[in-house]
Amino acid sequence: MPAPSLLRRTAVLLLAGGLLTLVTACGDDTGATATTEPEAPAWTEPAAYTYTLTSGGGERSLIGTFRVTVHDGEVTDATGLDDGARRVVRRLPGQVPTLGDLLRELGQARRDHADTAEAEYAADGHPVRISLDRDADAVDDEAEYVISAYEPGPAAG
């Protein structure tokens, strides 16, 4: 019989693969073509925007789907769109990231030589998917961020 840690890792990988397949099937409703690149294309985080974040993987506290509003580099509103996300917003509202925060996390993972630090970008350069796994031999350190419904908005008044 396989060791419990092997069973747990297998279950986590199967679940992550299933979620990835499900999210991929949903697609990105921005109409932009996503590209995978080792470095981010030229993109400047706008002063104001909204986006939907689906976050999962590992035992991270940020699991769920969120609708996020950002002004001047700060999350000004985060709405949980499922039970897990609503718990995060209620208990840890400061944990919901801006796109800039997610790109900084990606950059840090690359500087730390993470086993996986990949991103896909829309035609305008904003990220649409970020996959992180700092140590392939560790269980539950993975993160998968899917960005959809991105809408740049006017600067805060």
PyMOL commands that place a pseudoatom at each C-alpha (Angstrom):
pseudoatom trace, name=CA, resn=MET, resi=1, chain=A, elem=C, hetatm=0, pos=[0.000, 0.000, 0.000]
pseudoatom trace, name=CA, resn=PRO, resi=2, chain=A, elem=C, hetatm=0, pos=[1.420, 3.441, -0.896]
pseudoatom trace, name=CA, resn=ALA, resi=3, chain=A, elem=C, hetatm=0, pos=[2.507, 5.747, 1.910]
pseudoatom trace, name=CA, resn=PRO, resi=4, chain=A, elem=C, hetatm=0, pos=[-0.143, 8.242, 3.123]
pseudoatom trace, name=CA, resn=SER, resi=5, chain=A, elem=C, hetatm=0, pos=[1.963, 11.176, 1.868]
pseudoatom trace, name=CA, resn=LEU, resi=6, chain=A, elem=C, hetatm=0, pos=[2.088, 9.622, -1.612]
pseudoatom trace, name=CA, resn=LEU, resi=7, chain=A, elem=C, hetatm=0, pos=[-1.680, 9.164, -1.585]
pseudoatom trace, name=CA, resn=ARG, resi=8, chain=A, elem=C, hetatm=0, pos=[-2.184, 12.737, -0.439]
pseudoatom trace, name=CA, resn=ARG, resi=9, chain=A, elem=C, hetatm=0, pos=[0.162, 14.105, -3.114]
pseudoatom trace, name=CA, resn=THR, resi=10, chain=A, elem=C, hetatm=0, pos=[-1.595, 12.046, -5.784]
pseudoatom trace, name=CA, resn=ALA, resi=11, chain=A, elem=C, hetatm=0, pos=[-4.995, 13.298, -4.623]
pseudoatom trace, name=CA, resn=VAL, resi=12, chain=A, elem=C, hetatm=0, pos=[-3.778, 16.915, -4.631]
pseudoatom trace, name=CA, resn=LEU, resi=13, chain=A, elem=C, hetatm=0, pos=[-2.329, 16.551, -8.127]
pseudoatom trace, name=CA, resn=LEU, resi=14, chain=A, elem=C, hetatm=0, pos=[-5.498, 14.955, -9.467]
pseudoatom trace, name=CA, resn=LEU, resi=15, chain=A, elem=C, hetatm=0, pos=[-7.639, 17.660, -7.903]
pseudoatom trace, name=CA, resn=ALA, resi=16, chain=A, elem=C, hetatm=0, pos=[-5.382, 20.420, -9.223]
pseudoatom trace, name=CA, resn=GLY, resi=17, chain=A, elem=C, hetatm=0, pos=[-5.410, 18.865, -12.688]
pseudoatom trace, name=CA, resn=GLY, resi=18, chain=A, elem=C, hetatm=0, pos=[-9.186, 18.626, -12.641]
pseudoatom trace, name=CA, resn=LEU, resi=19, chain=A, elem=C, hetatm=0, pos=[-9.540, 22.243, -11.526]
pseudoatom trace, name=CA, resn=LEU, resi=20, chain=A, elem=C, hetatm=0, pos=[-7.059, 23.366, -14.171]
pseudoatom trace, name=CA, resn=THR, resi=21, chain=A, elem=C, hetatm=0, pos=[-9.006, 21.489, -16.838]
pseudoatom trace, name=CA, resn=LEU, resi=22, chain=A, elem=C, hetatm=0, pos=[-12.279, 22.983, -15.622]
pseudoatom trace, name=CA, resn=VAL, resi=23, chain=A, elem=C, hetatm=0, pos=[-10.902, 26.532, -15.501]
pseudoatom trace, name=CA, resn=THR, resi=24, chain=A, elem=C, hetatm=0, pos=[-9.245, 26.117, -18.902]
pseudoatom trace, name=CA, resn=ALA, resi=25, chain=A, elem=C, hetatm=0, pos=[-12.535, 24.971, -20.384]
pseudoatom trace, name=CA, resn=CYS, resi=26, chain=A, elem=C, hetatm=0, pos=[-14.168, 28.153, -19.100]
pseudoatom trace, name=CA, resn=GLY, resi=27, chain=A, elem=C, hetatm=0, pos=[-11.619, 30.296, -20.916]
pseudoatom trace, name=CA, resn=ASP, resi=28, chain=A, elem=C, hetatm=0, pos=[-10.832, 33.986, -20.614]
pseudoatom trace, name=CA, resn=ASP, resi=29, chain=A, elem=C, hetatm=0, pos=[-13.770, 36.161, -21.540]
pseudoatom trace, name=CA, resn=THR, resi=30, chain=A, elem=C, hetatm=0, pos=[-11.637, 39.155, -22.499]
pseudoatom trace, name=CA, resn=GLY, resi=31, chain=A, elem=C, hetatm=0, pos=[-11.349, 37.947, -26.090]
pseudoatom trace, name=CA, resn=ALA, resi=32, chain=A, elem=C, hetatm=0, pos=[-7.574, 38.398, -25.888]
pseudoatom trace, name=CA, resn=THR, resi=33, chain=A, elem=C, hetatm=0, pos=[-5.194, 35.675, -26.936]
pseudoatom trace, name=CA, resn=ALA, resi=34, chain=A, elem=C, hetatm=0, pos=[-3.056, 34.423, -24.061]
pseudoatom trace, name=CA, resn=THR, resi=35, chain=A, elem=C, hetatm=0, pos=[0.626, 33.745, -24.550]
pseudoatom trace, name=CA, resn=THR, resi=36, chain=A, elem=C, hetatm=0, pos=[3.099, 32.028, -22.267]
pseudoatom trace, name=CA, resn=GLU, resi=37, chain=A, elem=C, hetatm=0, pos=[6.360, 33.891, -21.935]
pseudoatom trace, name=CA, resn=PRO, resi=38, chain=A, elem=C, hetatm=0, pos=[9.338, 33.576, -19.605]
pseudoatom trace, name=CA, resn=GLU, resi=39, chain=A, elem=C, hetatm=0, pos=[9.154, 37.302, -18.816]
pseudoatom trace, name=CA, resn=ALA, resi=40, chain=A, elem=C, hetatm=0, pos=[6.189, 39.626, -18.696]
pseudoatom trace, name=CA, resn=PRO, resi=41, chain=A, elem=C, hetatm=0, pos=[5.467, 41.658, -21.807]
pseudoatom trace, name=CA, resn=ALA, resi=42, chain=A, elem=C, hetatm=0, pos=[5.359, 45.424, -21.411]
pseudoatom trace, name=CA, resn=TRP, resi=43, chain=A, elem=C, hetatm=0, pos=[2.344, 46.215, -19.230]
pseudoatom trace, name=CA, resn=THR, resi=44, chain=A, elem=C, hetatm=0, pos=[1.831, 48.927, -16.684]
pseudoatom trace, name=CA, resn=GLU, resi=45, chain=A, elem=C, hetatm=0, pos=[-0.665, 48.351, -13.935]
pseudoatom trace, name=CA, resn=PRO, resi=46, chain=A, elem=C, hetatm=0, pos=[-3.365, 50.990, -14.443]
pseudoatom trace, name=CA, resn=ALA, resi=47, chain=A, elem=C, hetatm=0, pos=[-4.430, 53.352, -11.680]
pseudoatom trace, name=CA, resn=ALA, resi=48, chain=A, elem=C, hetatm=0, pos=[-7.842, 51.676, -11.540]
pseudoatom trace, name=CA, resn=TYR, resi=49, chain=A, elem=C, hetatm=0, pos=[-9.186, 48.333, -12.715]
pseudoatom trace, name=CA, resn=THR, resi=50, chain=A, elem=C, hetatm=0, pos=[-11.332, 45.369, -11.788]
pseudoatom trace, name=CA, resn=TYR, resi=51, chain=A, elem=C, hetatm=0, pos=[-10.740, 41.676, -12.348]
pseudoatom trace, name=CA, resn=THR, resi=52, chain=A, elem=C, hetatm=0, pos=[-11.885, 38.249, -11.266]
pseudoatom trace, name=CA, resn=LEU, resi=53, chain=A, elem=C, hetatm=0, pos=[-9.323, 36.041, -9.528]
pseudoatom trace, name=CA, resn=THR, resi=54, chain=A, elem=C, hetatm=0, pos=[-9.680, 32.296, -9.144]
pseudoatom trace, name=CA, resn=SER, resi=55, chain=A, elem=C, hetatm=0, pos=[-7.012, 31.072, -6.779]
pseudoatom trace, name=CA, resn=GLY, resi=56, chain=A, elem=C, hetatm=0, pos=[-6.207, 27.557, -5.690]
pseudoatom trace, name=CA, resn=GLY, resi=57, chain=A, elem=C, hetatm=0, pos=[-3.570, 24.957, -5.089]
pseudoatom trace, name=CA, resn=GLY, resi=58, chain=A, elem=C, hetatm=0, pos=[-1.779, 23.777, -2.008]
pseudoatom trace, name=CA, resn=GLU, resi=59, chain=A, elem=C, hetatm=0, pos=[-2.875, 24.767, 1.453]
pseudoatom trace, name=CA, resn=ARG, resi=60, chain=A, elem=C, hetatm=0, pos=[-2.798, 28.492, 0.770]
pseudoatom trace, name=CA, resn=SER, resi=61, chain=A, elem=C, hetatm=0, pos=[-5.239, 30.680, 2.653]
pseudoatom trace, name=CA, resn=LEU, resi=62, chain=A, elem=C, hetatm=0, pos=[-6.269, 32.348, -0.617]
pseudoatom trace, name=CA, resn=ILE, resi=63, chain=A, elem=C, hetatm=0, pos=[-8.558, 29.782, -2.200]
pseudoatom trace, name=CA, resn=GLY, resi=64, chain=A, elem=C, hetatm=0, pos=[-11.679, 30.706, -4.094]
pseudoatom trace, name=CA, resn=THR, resi=65, chain=A, elem=C, hetatm=0, pos=[-13.019, 33.104, -6.688]
pseudoatom trace, name=CA, resn=PHE, resi=66, chain=A, elem=C, hetatm=0, pos=[-12.981, 36.839, -6.010]
pseudoatom trace, name=CA, resn=ARG, resi=67, chain=A, elem=C, hetatm=0, pos=[-14.138, 39.965, -7.838]
pseudoatom trace, name=CA, resn=VAL, resi=68, chain=A, elem=C, hetatm=0, pos=[-11.486, 42.594, -7.100]
pseudoatom trace, name=CA, resn=THR, resi=69, chain=A, elem=C, hetatm=0, pos=[-11.472, 46.380, -7.518]
pseudoatom trace, name=CA, resn=VAL, resi=70, chain=A, elem=C, hetatm=0, pos=[-8.129, 48.207, -7.427]
pseudoatom trace, name=CA, resn=HIS, resi=71, chain=A, elem=C, hetatm=0, pos=[-7.420, 51.953, -7.162]
pseudoatom trace, name=CA, resn=ASP, resi=72, chain=A, elem=C, hetatm=0, pos=[-3.928, 53.437, -6.945]
pseudoatom trace, name=CA, resn=GLY, resi=73, chain=A, elem=C, hetatm=0, pos=[-2.273, 50.061, -6.338]
pseudoatom trace, name=CA, resn=GLU, resi=74, chain=A, elem=C, hetatm=0, pos=[-4.557, 49.079, -3.453]
pseudoatom trace, name=CA, resn=VAL, resi=75, chain=A, elem=C, hetatm=0, pos=[-7.484, 46.663, -3.318]
pseudoatom trace, name=CA, resn=THR, resi=76, chain=A, elem=C, hetatm=0, pos=[-10.471, 48.843, -2.476]
pseudoatom trace, name=CA, resn=ASP, resi=77, chain=A, elem=C, hetatm=0, pos=[-13.105, 46.119, -2.746]
pseudoatom trace, name=CA, resn=ALA, resi=78, chain=A, elem=C, hetatm=0, pos=[-12.965, 42.340, -2.800]
pseudoatom trace, name=CA, resn=THR, resi=79, chain=A, elem=C, hetatm=0, pos=[-16.108, 40.266, -3.090]
pseudoatom trace, name=CA, resn=GLY, resi=80, chain=A, elem=C, hetatm=0, pos=[-16.045, 36.533, -2.540]
pseudoatom trace, name=CA, resn=LEU, resi=81, chain=A, elem=C, hetatm=0, pos=[-17.930, 34.741, -5.304]
pseudoatom trace, name=CA, resn=ASP, resi=82, chain=A, elem=C, hetatm=0, pos=[-17.915, 31.336, -3.576]
pseudoatom trace, name=CA, resn=ASP, resi=83, chain=A, elem=C, hetatm=0, pos=[-17.928, 30.086, 0.025]
pseudoatom trace, name=CA, resn=GLY, resi=84, chain=A, elem=C, hetatm=0, pos=[-14.134, 29.812, 0.301]
pseudoatom trace, name=CA, resn=ALA, resi=85, chain=A, elem=C, hetatm=0, pos=[-13.582, 33.307, -1.064]
pseudoatom trace, name=CA, resn=ARG, resi=86, chain=A, elem=C, hetatm=0, pos=[-16.274, 34.788, 1.176]
pseudoatom trace, name=CA, resn=ARG, resi=87, chain=A, elem=C, hetatm=0, pos=[-14.467, 33.271, 4.197]
pseudoatom trace, name=CA, resn=VAL, resi=88, chain=A, elem=C, hetatm=0, pos=[-11.170, 34.817, 3.052]
pseudoatom trace, name=CA, resn=VAL, resi=89, chain=A, elem=C, hetatm=0, pos=[-12.742, 38.248, 2.533]
pseudoatom trace, name=CA, resn=ARG, resi=90, chain=A, elem=C, hetatm=0, pos=[-14.413, 38.058, 5.946]
pseudoatom trace, name=CA, resn=ARG, resi=91, chain=A, elem=C, hetatm=0, pos=[-11.355, 36.775, 7.886]
pseudoatom trace, name=CA, resn=LEU, resi=92, chain=A, elem=C, hetatm=0, pos=[-8.347, 38.023, 5.893]
pseudoatom trace, name=CA, resn=PRO, resi=93, chain=A, elem=C, hetatm=0, pos=[-9.437, 40.888, 3.617]
pseudoatom trace, name=CA, resn=GLY, resi=94, chain=A, elem=C, hetatm=0, pos=[-5.850, 42.103, 3.193]
pseudoatom trace, name=CA, resn=GLN, resi=95, chain=A, elem=C, hetatm=0, pos=[-4.873, 38.793, 1.556]
pseudoatom trace, name=CA, resn=VAL, resi=96, chain=A, elem=C, hetatm=0, pos=[-6.626, 39.532, -1.744]
pseudoatom trace, name=CA, resn=PRO, resi=97, chain=A, elem=C, hetatm=0, pos=[-3.899, 40.748, -4.148]
pseudoatom trace, name=CA, resn=THR, resi=98, chain=A, elem=C, hetatm=0, pos=[-3.699, 43.296, -6.921]
pseudoatom trace, name=CA, resn=LEU, resi=99, chain=A, elem=C, hetatm=0, pos=[-2.330, 42.157, -10.284]
pseudoatom trace, name=CA, resn=GLY, resi=100, chain=A, elem=C, hetatm=0, pos=[0.871, 43.978, -9.339]
pseudoatom trace, name=CA, resn=ASP, resi=101, chain=A, elem=C, hetatm=0, pos=[1.078, 41.875, -6.152]
pseudoatom trace, name=CA, resn=LEU, resi=102, chain=A, elem=C, hetatm=0, pos=[0.670, 38.680, -8.194]
pseudoatom trace, name=CA, resn=LEU, resi=103, chain=A, elem=C, hetatm=0, pos=[3.397, 39.755, -10.635]
pseudoatom trace, name=CA, resn=ARG, resi=104, chain=A, elem=C, hetatm=0, pos=[5.740, 40.597, -7.737]
pseudoatom trace, name=CA, resn=GLU, resi=105, chain=A, elem=C, hetatm=0, pos=[5.069, 37.130, -6.266]
pseudoatom trace, name=CA, resn=LEU, resi=106, chain=A, elem=C, hetatm=0, pos=[5.921, 35.613, -9.656]
pseudoatom trace, name=CA, resn=GLY, resi=107, chain=A, elem=C, hetatm=0, pos=[9.098, 37.682, -9.871]
pseudoatom trace, name=CA, resn=GLN, resi=108, chain=A, elem=C, hetatm=0, pos=[10.162, 36.649, -6.370]
pseudoatom trace, name=CA, resn=ALA, resi=109, chain=A, elem=C, hetatm=0, pos=[9.537, 32.968, -7.174]
pseudoatom trace, name=CA, resn=ARG, resi=110, chain=A, elem=C, hetatm=0, pos=[11.749, 33.333, -10.255]
pseudoatom trace, name=CA, resn=ARG, resi=111, chain=A, elem=C, hetatm=0, pos=[14.497, 35.056, -8.248]
pseudoatom trace, name=CA, resn=ASP, resi=112, chain=A, elem=C, hetatm=0, pos=[14.242, 32.229, -5.695]
pseudoatom trace, name=CA, resn=HIS, resi=113, chain=A, elem=C, hetatm=0, pos=[14.609, 29.657, -8.520]
pseudoatom trace, name=CA, resn=ALA, resi=114, chain=A, elem=C, hetatm=0, pos=[11.224, 28.051, -7.888]
pseudoatom trace, name=CA, resn=ASP, resi=115, chain=A, elem=C, hetatm=0, pos=[10.675, 24.776, -9.719]
pseudoatom trace, name=CA, resn=THR, resi=116, chain=A, elem=C, hetatm=0, pos=[7.672, 26.353, -11.464]
pseudoatom trace, name=CA, resn=ALA, resi=117, chain=A, elem=C, hetatm=0, pos=[7.154, 30.082, -11.980]
pseudoatom trace, name=CA, resn=GLU, resi=118, chain=A, elem=C, hetatm=0, pos=[5.148, 30.486, -15.174]
pseudoatom trace, name=CA, resn=ALA, resi=119, chain=A, elem=C, hetatm=0, pos=[2.673, 32.994, -16.490]
pseudoatom trace, name=CA, resn=GLU, resi=120, chain=A, elem=C, hetatm=0, pos=[0.408, 33.514, -19.451]
pseudoatom trace, name=CA, resn=TYR, resi=121, chain=A, elem=C, hetatm=0, pos=[-0.408, 37.008, -20.657]
pseudoatom trace, name=CA, resn=ALA, resi=122, chain=A, elem=C, hetatm=0, pos=[-3.216, 38.591, -22.650]
pseudoatom trace, name=CA, resn=ALA, resi=123, chain=A, elem=C, hetatm=0, pos=[-2.414, 40.528, -25.813]
pseudoatom trace, name=CA, resn=ASP, resi=124, chain=A, elem=C, hetatm=0, pos=[-2.358, 43.785, -23.809]
pseudoatom trace, name=CA, resn=GLY, resi=125, chain=A, elem=C, hetatm=0, pos=[0.217, 42.303, -21.413]
pseudoatom trace, name=CA, resn=HIS, resi=126, chain=A, elem=C, hetatm=0, pos=[-1.838, 41.758, -18.247]
pseudoatom trace, name=CA, resn=PRO, resi=127, chain=A, elem=C, hetatm=0, pos=[-1.462, 38.294, -16.697]
pseudoatom trace, name=CA, resn=VAL, resi=128, chain=A, elem=C, hetatm=0, pos=[-4.236, 35.748, -17.251]
pseudoatom trace, name=CA, resn=ARG, resi=129, chain=A, elem=C, hetatm=0, pos=[-2.649, 32.798, -15.439]
pseudoatom trace, name=CA, resn=ILE, resi=130, chain=A, elem=C, hetatm=0, pos=[0.212, 32.451, -12.958]
pseudoatom trace, name=CA, resn=SER, resi=131, chain=A, elem=C, hetatm=0, pos=[1.431, 29.021, -11.818]
pseudoatom trace, name=CA, resn=LEU, resi=132, chain=A, elem=C, hetatm=0, pos=[3.884, 28.664, -8.937]
pseudoatom trace, name=CA, resn=ASP, resi=133, chain=A, elem=C, hetatm=0, pos=[5.516, 25.680, -7.266]
pseudoatom trace, name=CA, resn=ARG, resi=134, chain=A, elem=C, hetatm=0, pos=[8.505, 26.647, -5.178]
pseudoatom trace, name=CA, resn=ASP, resi=135, chain=A, elem=C, hetatm=0, pos=[9.619, 23.062, -4.549]
pseudoatom trace, name=CA, resn=ALA, resi=136, chain=A, elem=C, hetatm=0, pos=[8.346, 20.193, -6.698]
pseudoatom trace, name=CA, resn=ASP, resi=137, chain=A, elem=C, hetatm=0, pos=[9.209, 17.739, -3.907]
pseudoatom trace, name=CA, resn=ALA, resi=138, chain=A, elem=C, hetatm=0, pos=[7.124, 19.590, -1.313]
pseudoatom trace, name=CA, resn=VAL, resi=139, chain=A, elem=C, hetatm=0, pos=[3.420, 18.989, -0.923]
pseudoatom trace, name=CA, resn=ASP, resi=140, chain=A, elem=C, hetatm=0, pos=[0.956, 21.895, -0.791]
pseudoatom trace, name=CA, resn=ASP, resi=141, chain=A, elem=C, hetatm=0, pos=[3.264, 24.759, -1.807]
pseudoatom trace, name=CA, resn=GLU, resi=142, chain=A, elem=C, hetatm=0, pos=[1.686, 25.194, -5.242]
pseudoatom trace, name=CA, resn=ALA, resi=143, chain=A, elem=C, hetatm=0, pos=[-0.374, 28.207, -6.281]
pseudoatom trace, name=CA, resn=GLU, resi=144, chain=A, elem=C, hetatm=0, pos=[-2.492, 28.703, -9.359]
pseudoatom trace, name=CA, resn=TYR, resi=145, chain=A, elem=C, hetatm=0, pos=[-3.984, 32.106, -10.151]
pseudoatom trace, name=CA, resn=VAL, resi=146, chain=A, elem=C, hetatm=0, pos=[-6.418, 32.550, -13.027]
pseudoatom trace, name=CA, resn=ILE, resi=147, chain=A, elem=C, hetatm=0, pos=[-7.287, 36.118, -13.951]
pseudoatom trace, name=CA, resn=SER, resi=148, chain=A, elem=C, hetatm=0, pos=[-10.428, 36.825, -15.993]
pseudoatom trace, name=CA, resn=ALA, resi=149, chain=A, elem=C, hetatm=0, pos=[-12.907, 39.630, -16.645]
pseudoatom trace, name=CA, resn=TYR, resi=150, chain=A, elem=C, hetatm=0, pos=[-10.101, 42.200, -16.444]
pseudoatom trace, name=CA, resn=GLU, resi=151, chain=A, elem=C, hetatm=0, pos=[-11.388, 45.726, -17.075]
pseudoatom trace, name=CA, resn=PRO, resi=152, chain=A, elem=C, hetatm=0, pos=[-9.147, 48.791, -16.826]
pseudoatom trace, name=CA, resn=GLY, resi=153, chain=A, elem=C, hetatm=0, pos=[-11.069, 51.707, -15.408]
pseudoatom trace, name=CA, resn=PRO, resi=154, chain=A, elem=C, hetatm=0, pos=[-10.735, 55.436, -14.989]
pseudoatom trace, name=CA, resn=ALA, resi=155, chain=A, elem=C, hetatm=0, pos=[-8.321, 56.733, -12.363]
pseudoatom trace, name=CA, resn=ALA, resi=156, chain=A, elem=C, hetatm=0, pos=[-9.815, 57.367, -8.938]
pseudoatom trace, name=CA, resn=GLY, resi=157, chain=A, elem=C, hetatm=0, pos=[-11.094, 60.901, -8.529]
for i in range(1, 157): cmd.bond("trace and resi %d" % i, "trace and resi %d" % (i + 1))
show_as sticks, trace
zoom trace
